[in-house]
Amino acid sequence: MEMTMRWFGANADKVKLADIAQVPGVKGVVGMIMDIPAGEVWPKERIKALKDEVEAAGLTLKVIESVNIHDDIKIGLPTRDKYIENYKTTIRNLAEFGIEVICYNFMPVFDWLKSDLDYRLADNSQTMAFVAKDIPADPQVIIDRVQAADGGFSLPGWEPERLSEVKRLFDAYKDVDEAKLRENFAYFLKAIIPTCEEVGIKMAVHPDDPPYPMFGLPRVVKNRDDLDWICNVVDSPSNAITLCTGSIAEDPANDVYAIMAEFVKRDRIPFAHVRNIKFLPSGEKDFYEAPHKSEYGSLDMHKILKAMYDNGFDGYIRPDHGRMIWGETGRPGYGLFDRALGASYLSGLWEALEKADK
């Protein structure tokens, strides 16, 4: 297991590489280049510059999150083949610089959804929450709300230039139901996985967040059966999963521990986002993002890591969204302090599992 933290780049992140390098147990960063539009090729010189910068700080760069998928691919438009070829070129370029895993999603329009980016806990720390009754019927209202609370940073999956055309996007997806989205997903995977096999990269899909339909948009990465379908539609170790414990557990019907154990055992989880959530009494699926330690949330983090350890996990982990604590400000979910606490806690659990096994 290698512990990592997400980093958005020197020009897009208040957190510095030097800060991440000081977090005990963290060996690498999960990187991205935020200003390359979906569908465009990632140039080798930009990838090299990112890798050089990360390695100069004494960290590794083995995982990219994300190389966004153009909407024409998800919708199934005739132009999708052009964007798929661009994606394959990006895969080859990333492999040339030692990237092993690409985390991505196949969600229409919104990459994730929360009702509140400034949900205050009893200790006045700031976190993100999802309360169903607070999700407006008009998606433009939630876009405006998110952009007003983004801390002055572009949020992944909520790029302003893309969501400025939200009405056009919803119109484009109007004939895409779950079956059609699944068909388009299979088309994409069948096109790119041979390239991944050729160059040694694993494509690791992130579960839908939340893992059920919103605003009439379909979801196809929402439960155990969906993950099984993905693994089987192109049966290859290069066709993999980023198991996000928070996202998959947002639907209480999903057994996050069993799902983790099964797909680690099947060698289909090269990368995991490990975070805790706390369900609220206001609704069955209402929750806030809790501190990582088990007692503060609804998930047993020891049980999650034990499911990973017992089934041979040897990939990359990152603590996921953290609270804003100790006066820190910045991109919601991605401050330094609480994620550092989470990384240290998860590393401690893993050490205990290793030593108990000896």
Secondary structure as UniProt FT lines:
FT   STRAND          2..6
FT   TURN            10..12
FT   HELIX           17..21
FT   TURN            24..25
FT   STRAND          26..31
FT   TURN            34..35
FT   TURN            38..39
FT   HELIX           44..56
FT   TURN            57..58
FT   STRAND          60..65
FT   HELIX           71..75
FT   TURN            78..79
FT   HELIX           80..96
FT   TURN            97..98
FT   STRAND          101..104
FT   STRAND          116..120
FT   TURN            122..123
FT   STRAND          126..130
FT   HELIX           132..134
FT   HELIX           139..148
FT   TURN            151..152
FT   TURN            156..157
FT   HELIX           160..163
FT   TURN            164..165
FT   HELIX           166..172
FT   TURN            173..175
FT   HELIX           178..199
FT   STRAND          202..205
FT   TURN            215..216
FT   HELIX           224..233
FT   TURN            237..238
FT   STRAND          239..244
FT   HELIX           245..249
FT   TURN            252..253
FT   HELIX           256..265
FT   TURN            266..267
FT   STRAND          271..274
FT   STRAND          276..279
FT   TURN            281..282
FT   TURN            284..285
FT   STRAND          287..290
FT   HELIX           294..296
FT   HELIX           301..310
FT   TURN            311..312
FT   STRAND          316..319
FT   TURN            326..327
FT   TURN            332..333
FT   HELIX           337..356
//
